[in-house]
Amino acid sequence: MNSGIQCLAAVVPLANYFLGDVWKDEINTVNPLGTNGKLSTAFARLVKNMWGGAESSVAPSEVKRECGQVIFYCSTVITVTVSQS
């Protein structure tokens, strides 16, 4: 997962998007399948830490945790849907 995060953070247009604050206005907070911006917020913090230069290394713990929540939620929904079929 670390290499995937590094690849995403190295895409300059994507990094610039999250370095600014425009992304906050585009979060869909009413999507019942979404994270209410938690994953986007975690990624934005990580990108700011990675590109900020204050730290020699940063840990993507918050992004990993939010990804884990999405995976857990999706697997739960799939399990419930299949068992109801």
Secondary structure, 3 states (H helix, E strand, C coil): CHHHHHHHHHCHHHHHHHHCCHHHHCCCCCCCCCCCCHHHHHHHHHHHHHHHCCCCCCCCHHHHHHHHHHHHHHHHHHHHHHHHC
